[in-house]
Amino acid sequence: MSQMKILSMREMNVNGKVVLLRLDINSPIDPVTKRIVNRNRLNESLPTLNFLIENNAKIAIIAHQGDTLDYQNLIPLNEHASILSELLGKEVEYIDDVCGPAAQYLVKRLKKSKIALLGNLRYLSEEISTFENAVKLEPSDMMGTFLVRSLSPLVDIYINDAFAAAHRNAPSMVAFQEIKPSAAGDLLFREVEALTKVMKSPVRPSVFVLGGAKISDAFGMMKQVLENGTADKILTCGITGEIFIMASGKYIGAKKEKFLKDRNLLEFIEPAKEYLKDYPGRIEMPADLAFDSGGQRKEIDLQNLPVEELFMDIGTKTISRYSDIIAGANTIFTNGPAGAYENALFEKGTKDVLQAIAGSKGYSVIGGGRYSGGCRETDRH
């Protein structure tokens, strides 16, 4: 751990201290019931929580669920608290208040080895991605944000175990370190180790599968791994794949274009054009797409576009092509699902790609997206 130059929580005395613990328990949500459909990230938080419990810390958890780019998943964290209580075998008290008077009162009365989960961080304007993109604050400028000035007087130590959100320049991620003793949890260390192996010393060929709804994450990673040569091949899917289809000169239809425009995603077309020009042959895009046709899954080849449909998954031809490339890879990193996998009609792309990764001979890491616990090794060959 010391080789990473990151202080571990295990090197700190947390006995009797109020610990502000930043977790990433952002989980897949059923679009109809709004219930959690995968507990992986909650499970992954247990080693850190158990360590703090066993060492008599007073634990105040801050976490998020959803964002402006996936508003349908922006829900309270009461079910998260219930699941954590079940997994830990002890109560995780929940309050639907992020850092207001009720939340402050709950933190003040915490006892040793007790846990409180505060309300969804994304209910604060200063914690949403649109604020981060529009108001570019330095950590030192965040002392006056509502979260920091409300909670910092009440806590002794800040611990970050939210690697999947560690790229965010938000108060909950980068501000408390300015004024409080800070350390990393166990999960953050494991994820850094896994990602470092992929980014610093990949065994060739190295393949990146980039999808998901938050294409800013995919494009940020793409730029880095193309420029430094980490990725020999990038397989695009999800909205990222659709942007590259449009960047290649293909019109996919007014309905989908409006969907992307309304979310300010068309701005990614120009950088996609540059990547296609500067890195020929290294970026793959979908050959076919899937949509809902009267409650049935229907697939369409690119040459038959445009059609006025909202595409929700990659098609069978794309899955087959991507699976062949993955089978020949020795290092694989995937970030985000291939489609709207929460809908049974559109789970095929994500499931089949993940099965291809699991069946490959390479060292693979799943990162980002709510289907993962952050960066997770799936093979160690």
C-alpha positions as CSV (number, residue, x, y, z in Angstrom):
1,M,0.0,0.0,0.0
2,S,2.8,2.4,0.8
3,Q,4.1,2.0,-2.7
4,M,1.0,3.9,-4.0
5,K,1.8,6.8,-1.7
6,I,-1.8,6.7,-0.5
7,L,-2.4,6.5,3.2
8,S,-4.5,3.5,4.2
9,M,-7.3,3.7,6.8
10,R,-5.5,0.8,8.5
11,E,-2.6,3.1,9.3
12,M,-4.9,5.5,11.2
13,N,-6.4,5.3,14.7
14,V,-10.1,5.4,14.2
15,N,-11.1,4.3,17.7
16,G,-13.9,6.6,19.0
17,K,-13.4,9.0,16.0
18,V,-16.2,10.3,13.8
19,V,-15.3,9.0,10.3
20,L,-16.9,10.5,7.3
21,L,-16.8,7.6,4.8
22,R,-17.3,8.3,1.1
23,L,-18.7,5.1,-0.6
24,D,-19.7,4.5,-4.1
25,I,-22.9,2.3,-3.8
26,N,-24.5,3.7,-6.9
27,S,-26.4,0.6,-8.0
28,P,-28.5,-0.6,-11.0
29,I,-32.2,0.3,-10.5
30,D,-35.2,-1.4,-12.0
31,P,-36.8,1.3,-14.2
32,V,-40.3,0.3,-13.1
33,T,-40.1,-0.6,-9.5
34,K,-37.1,1.7,-8.7
35,R,-35.6,-1.1,-6.6
36,I,-32.0,-2.2,-6.6
37,V,-31.3,-5.1,-8.9
38,N,-27.6,-5.7,-8.2
39,R,-25.9,-5.6,-4.8
40,N,-22.3,-5.8,-6.0
41,R,-21.2,-2.4,-5.0
42,L,-22.8,-2.7,-1.6
43,N,-21.1,-6.1,-1.1
44,E,-17.8,-4.5,-2.0
45,S,-18.0,-1.9,0.7
46,L,-18.2,-4.5,3.5
47,P,-14.4,-5.0,4.2
48,T,-14.0,-1.3,4.9
49,L,-17.2,-1.0,6.9
50,N,-16.3,-4.1,9.0
51,F,-12.8,-2.7,9.7
52,L,-14.3,0.6,11.0
53,I,-16.9,-1.2,13.1
54,E,-14.4,-3.6,14.6
55,N,-12.2,-0.6,15.5
56,N,-14.9,1.4,17.2
57,A,-15.3,4.2,14.7
58,K,-18.4,6.3,14.6
59,I,-19.3,6.0,10.9
60,A,-21.2,8.6,8.8
61,I,-21.6,7.4,5.2
62,I,-22.0,9.8,2.3
63,A,-22.8,8.4,-1.1
64,H,-24.7,9.0,-4.3
65,Q,-27.3,7.3,-6.5
66,G,-27.9,8.6,-10.1
67,D,-27.1,12.0,-11.5
68,T,-28.4,14.5,-14.0
69,L,-27.3,12.2,-16.9
70,D,-29.2,9.3,-15.5
71,Y,-32.0,11.0,-13.7
72,Q,-34.1,7.9,-13.7
73,N,-31.8,6.4,-11.2
74,L,-31.8,9.5,-8.8
75,I,-33.6,8.0,-5.9
76,P,-33.3,8.1,-2.0
77,L,-30.8,5.7,-0.3
78,N,-33.2,4.1,2.1
79,E,-33.0,0.7,0.3
80,H,-29.2,0.9,0.3
81,A,-29.3,1.3,4.1
82,S,-31.6,-1.7,4.4
83,I,-29.4,-3.9,2.3
84,L,-26.2,-2.8,4.2
85,S,-28.0,-3.5,7.5
86,E,-28.8,-7.0,6.2
87,L,-25.3,-7.7,4.9
88,L,-23.5,-6.3,8.1
89,G,-25.9,-7.9,10.5
90,K,-26.4,-4.6,12.3
91,E,-28.5,-1.5,11.8
92,V,-27.4,1.2,9.3
93,E,-29.6,4.1,10.3
94,Y,-30.8,6.2,7.3
95,I,-31.9,9.8,7.1
96,D,-33.2,11.4,4.0
97,D,-31.1,14.5,4.6
98,V,-27.7,15.0,3.1
99,C,-26.1,17.5,5.5
100,G,-28.9,19.7,6.9
101,P,-29.9,20.0,10.5
102,A,-31.4,16.5,10.8
103,A,-28.3,14.9,9.2
104,Q,-26.1,16.9,11.5
105,Y,-28.0,15.9,14.6
106,L,-27.7,12.2,13.6
107,V,-23.9,12.5,13.1
108,K,-23.5,14.3,16.5
109,R,-25.2,11.5,18.4
110,L,-23.3,8.6,16.7
111,K,-21.9,6.1,19.2
112,K,-18.9,3.8,18.7
113,S,-19.3,1.2,16.0
114,K,-22.6,2.7,14.9
115,I,-23.4,3.6,11.3
116,A,-25.5,6.3,9.7
117,L,-26.1,6.7,6.0
118,L,-27.0,10.2,5.0
119,G,-29.2,11.3,2.1
120,N,-28.3,11.1,-1.6
121,L,-25.4,13.5,-2.3
122,R,-26.8,14.2,-5.8
123,Y,-29.6,16.1,-4.2
124,L,-27.0,18.8,-3.7
125,S,-26.4,21.1,-6.7
126,E,-22.7,21.2,-5.9
127,E,-22.4,17.4,-6.2
128,I,-24.0,16.9,-9.7
129,S,-22.0,16.6,-12.9
130,T,-23.6,19.6,-14.5
131,F,-22.4,21.8,-11.7
132,E,-18.9,20.3,-11.8
133,N,-18.7,21.0,-15.6
134,A,-20.1,24.5,-15.4
135,V,-18.4,25.7,-12.2
136,K,-14.9,24.5,-12.2
137,L,-13.8,24.8,-8.5
138,E,-10.5,23.9,-7.0
139,P,-10.6,21.8,-3.8
140,S,-9.5,24.8,-1.8
141,D,-12.5,26.8,-3.2
142,M,-14.9,24.2,-1.9
143,M,-14.7,25.1,1.8
144,G,-17.8,27.2,1.5
145,T,-19.9,24.5,-0.2
146,F,-22.9,23.4,1.8
147,L,-21.6,19.8,2.3
148,V,-18.2,20.8,3.6
149,R,-19.2,23.7,5.9
150,S,-22.1,21.6,7.3
151,L,-20.2,18.3,8.0
152,S,-16.5,19.2,8.5
153,P,-17.0,20.6,12.0
154,L,-18.6,17.3,13.1
155,V,-16.1,14.7,11.8
156,D,-12.6,13.8,12.7
157,I,-11.4,11.7,9.8
158,Y,-12.3,11.4,6.1
159,I,-12.0,8.1,4.3
160,N,-12.5,7.6,0.6
161,D,-13.5,4.2,-0.7
162,A,-15.3,5.4,-3.8
163,F,-12.8,4.7,-6.6
164,A,-15.5,4.5,-9.3
165,A,-16.3,8.2,-8.6
166,A,-12.7,9.2,-8.0
167,H,-12.4,11.1,-11.3
168,R,-15.1,13.5,-10.0
169,N,-14.0,17.0,-8.9
170,A,-16.8,17.2,-6.4
171,P,-16.7,18.4,-2.7
172,S,-17.4,14.9,-1.4
173,M,-14.4,13.5,-3.3
174,V,-11.7,16.1,-3.0
175,A,-12.5,18.8,-0.4
176,F,-12.4,17.2,3.0
177,Q,-8.8,16.2,2.4
178,E,-7.9,19.9,2.5
179,I,-8.9,20.2,6.2
180,K,-9.2,16.7,7.7
181,P,-6.8,13.7,8.2
182,S,-7.7,11.5,5.2
183,A,-7.1,8.0,4.0
184,A,-8.3,5.4,1.5
185,G,-10.4,2.3,2.2
186,D,-9.6,-1.2,1.2
187,L,-11.7,-1.2,-2.0
188,L,-10.0,1.9,-3.4
189,F,-6.6,0.2,-3.0
190,R,-7.7,-3.0,-4.7
191,E,-9.2,-1.1,-7.6
192,V,-6.1,1.1,-8.0
193,E,-3.9,-2.0,-8.2
194,A,-6.1,-3.7,-10.8
195,L,-6.3,-0.6,-13.0
196,T,-2.6,0.2,-12.7
197,K,-1.8,-3.3,-14.1
198,V,-4.0,-2.5,-17.1
199,M,-2.9,1.1,-17.7
200,K,0.9,0.7,-17.0
201,S,1.9,-2.8,-18.1
202,P,-0.8,-4.4,-20.3
203,V,0.0,-7.7,-22.0
204,R,-0.7,-7.3,-25.7
205,P,-3.0,-7.2,-27.4
206,S,-4.9,-4.8,-25.1
207,V,-8.6,-4.2,-25.8
208,F,-10.9,-1.6,-24.2
209,V,-14.6,-2.0,-24.3
210,L,-16.2,1.4,-23.7
211,G,-20.0,1.9,-23.3
212,G,-22.4,3.2,-20.7
213,A,-24.5,6.3,-20.6
214,K,-21.9,8.7,-19.2
215,I,-19.9,9.0,-22.3
216,S,-17.7,11.8,-20.9
217,D,-16.0,9.0,-18.8
218,A,-15.5,6.9,-21.9
219,F,-14.1,9.8,-24.0
220,G,-11.8,10.9,-21.2
221,M,-10.3,7.4,-20.9
222,M,-10.3,7.0,-24.7
223,K,-8.1,10.0,-25.2
224,Q,-5.6,8.8,-22.7
225,V,-5.3,5.2,-23.8
226,L,-5.1,6.1,-27.5
227,E,-2.5,8.8,-27.0
228,N,-0.2,6.7,-24.8
229,G,-0.7,3.5,-26.8
230,T,-2.2,1.5,-23.9
231,A,-5.2,0.3,-26.1
232,D,-4.5,-1.6,-29.2
233,K,-8.2,-1.7,-30.0
234,I,-11.3,0.1,-28.6
235,L,-14.7,-1.5,-29.0
236,T,-17.4,1.2,-28.7
237,C,-21.0,0.4,-27.6
238,G,-23.9,2.1,-25.9
239,I,-24.2,5.8,-26.6
240,T,-20.5,6.0,-27.2
241,G,-20.9,3.6,-30.2
242,E,-23.7,5.7,-31.6
243,I,-21.7,8.9,-31.4
244,F,-18.9,7.2,-33.4
245,I,-21.5,5.9,-35.9
246,M,-22.5,9.6,-36.4
247,A,-18.9,10.7,-36.5
248,S,-18.3,8.3,-39.3
249,G,-20.9,10.2,-41.4
250,K,-23.9,7.9,-40.8
251,Y,-27.2,9.6,-40.0
252,I,-29.1,7.4,-37.6
253,G,-32.4,9.2,-37.3
254,A,-34.0,12.4,-36.0
255,K,-35.5,10.7,-32.9
256,K,-32.1,9.5,-31.6
257,E,-30.4,12.7,-32.6
258,K,-32.9,14.7,-30.5
259,F,-32.3,12.4,-27.6
260,L,-28.5,13.1,-27.8
261,K,-29.0,16.8,-28.4
262,D,-31.3,17.2,-25.4
263,R,-28.5,15.7,-23.3
264,N,-25.7,17.8,-24.8
265,L,-24.0,14.7,-26.2
266,L,-23.7,15.8,-29.8
267,E,-20.6,17.8,-28.8
268,F,-18.7,14.5,-28.6
269,I,-19.0,14.0,-32.4
270,E,-16.1,16.3,-33.2
271,P,-13.6,14.6,-30.9
272,A,-14.9,11.2,-32.2
273,K,-14.1,12.4,-35.8
274,E,-10.6,13.3,-34.6
275,Y,-10.0,9.9,-33.0
276,L,-11.2,8.1,-36.1
277,K,-8.8,10.2,-38.3
278,D,-5.8,10.1,-35.9
279,Y,-6.1,6.4,-34.9
280,P,-7.3,4.5,-38.0
281,G,-8.1,0.9,-37.4
282,R,-8.0,1.1,-33.6
283,I,-11.6,2.1,-33.0
284,E,-14.5,-0.4,-33.7
285,M,-18.1,0.8,-33.8
286,P,-21.3,-1.2,-33.9
287,A,-22.4,-2.8,-37.2
288,D,-26.0,-3.2,-36.0
289,L,-28.3,-1.8,-33.3
290,A,-31.4,-3.1,-31.4
291,F,-34.6,-1.3,-30.6
292,D,-38.1,-2.0,-29.3
293,S,-40.6,-2.9,-32.0
294,G,-44.0,-3.4,-30.4
295,G,-42.6,-5.0,-27.3
296,Q,-40.2,-7.2,-29.2
297,R,-36.4,-6.8,-29.8
298,K,-35.6,-5.9,-33.4
299,E,-32.1,-5.4,-34.9
300,I,-31.1,-3.2,-37.8
301,D,-27.9,-3.0,-39.9
302,L,-26.2,0.3,-40.3
303,Q,-26.8,0.3,-44.0
304,N,-30.6,0.4,-43.4
305,L,-30.4,3.5,-41.3
306,P,-31.9,6.0,-40.6
307,V,-35.0,4.9,-38.8
308,E,-36.9,6.8,-36.2
309,E,-36.2,4.6,-33.2
310,L,-34.4,4.9,-29.9
311,F,-31.6,2.3,-30.1
312,M,-31.0,0.5,-26.8
313,D,-28.4,-2.1,-27.4
314,I,-25.8,-3.4,-29.9
315,G,-27.0,-6.1,-32.3
316,T,-26.0,-9.8,-32.9
317,K,-23.4,-9.0,-35.6
318,T,-21.6,-6.5,-33.4
319,I,-21.7,-8.9,-30.4
320,S,-20.1,-11.7,-32.6
321,R,-17.4,-9.3,-33.9
322,Y,-16.6,-7.9,-30.5
323,S,-16.5,-11.4,-29.0
324,D,-14.0,-12.6,-31.6
325,I,-11.7,-9.6,-30.8
326,I,-12.0,-10.2,-27.0
327,A,-11.1,-13.8,-27.5
328,G,-7.8,-12.8,-29.0
329,A,-7.0,-10.2,-26.3
330,N,-4.5,-10.7,-23.4
331,T,-5.6,-7.6,-21.5
332,I,-9.2,-6.4,-21.4
333,F,-10.8,-3.4,-19.7
334,T,-14.5,-2.7,-19.9
335,N,-16.2,0.4,-18.7
336,G,-20.0,0.6,-18.8
337,P,-22.7,-1.7,-20.3
338,A,-23.3,-2.2,-24.0
339,G,-26.9,-1.2,-23.8
340,A,-30.0,-0.6,-21.5
341,Y,-29.4,-3.9,-19.8
342,E,-32.0,-3.1,-17.0
343,N,-34.6,-3.9,-19.7
344,A,-34.8,-7.6,-20.5
345,L,-35.1,-6.8,-24.2
346,F,-31.7,-5.1,-24.2
347,E,-29.6,-7.1,-21.8
348,K,-28.2,-9.4,-24.6
349,G,-25.3,-7.1,-25.6
350,T,-24.1,-6.5,-22.1
351,K,-24.5,-10.1,-21.0
352,D,-22.8,-11.6,-24.1
353,V,-19.9,-9.2,-24.0
354,L,-19.3,-9.9,-20.3
355,Q,-19.5,-13.6,-21.0
356,A,-16.9,-13.3,-23.8
357,I,-14.7,-11.4,-21.4
358,A,-15.2,-14.0,-18.6
359,G,-14.4,-16.8,-21.1
360,S,-11.3,-15.1,-22.5
361,K,-7.7,-16.1,-21.7
362,G,-6.7,-12.6,-20.9
363,Y,-6.4,-10.5,-17.7
364,S,-9.6,-8.5,-17.5
365,V,-10.9,-5.7,-15.4
366,I,-14.5,-4.4,-15.2
367,G,-14.7,-0.7,-14.3
368,G,-17.3,2.0,-14.0
369,G,-21.0,1.7,-14.8
370,R,-23.4,0.6,-12.1
371,Y,-23.1,-3.1,-13.1
372,S,-19.7,-3.2,-11.5
373,G,-18.1,-2.5,-8.1
374,G,-15.6,-0.2,-9.7
375,C,-12.5,-1.9,-11.1
376,R,-12.7,-5.6,-10.6
377,E,-10.4,-8.3,-11.8
378,T,-12.2,-11.1,-13.5
379,D,-9.1,-13.2,-14.5
380,R,-5.5,-13.4,-13.4
381,H,-3.9,-15.4,-16.3
